[in-house]
Amino acid sequence: MGKHTAVLAAVVAAVSLAISAWGTWKAAQVSDDQLAQSQAQSLEENRAQASLISFWHTHEGGLVVANRSFDPASALVSGEGARAVKWIGVIPPCSRVSMPQDLTDTLFDPWPSGEPKAATRLNIIDANGFFWQRNDFGYLGRYSRPTDSWEFDDLDYMARGETALLERPEVKVTDLEPCGTR
């Protein structure tokens, strides 16, 4: 009888251990899911302002940068070629910055054929100090630090006194309505 009791106790202990291990594994899965959800939510909150900033080329060949957020954002525009970066300036909240073709044609060195190069990326520093880059296809990506993208190395334009494109008389800044929406 003692032998059977010991075997039964060992089986019960093994089953109990298996159930405990399964429960721990499920709890870890739930915890991992909650962490992934929290990280996704945090990224979405961080990108809230940058997602409201976009740029596009007009039919006439000009360039438009729109900040639909309630906060100002620093921006640089970059094109093809090494160090082809121009400092736009601090874009006011709820505003549209329009640059005419005759200005945008002179921003970057032309192709060997003489055809002007176009802006292909908008580099953004949001109100929280996060670094973002939007390409001309609309993709928005975040950089963990400025050195992840050489364009951000050129933020010293501000310190060197590079004239912001916003300060040029041919660049027009107008209010956007509605603001805070995509």
Salt bridges, closest charged atoms under 4 A:
GLU44 OE2 - ARG182 NH2 3.96
ASP148 OD1 - ARG145 NH1 3.18
GLU151 OE2 - ARG121 NE 2.67
ASP154 OD2 - ARG83 NH1 3.43
ASP156 OD1 - ARG160 NH2 3.80
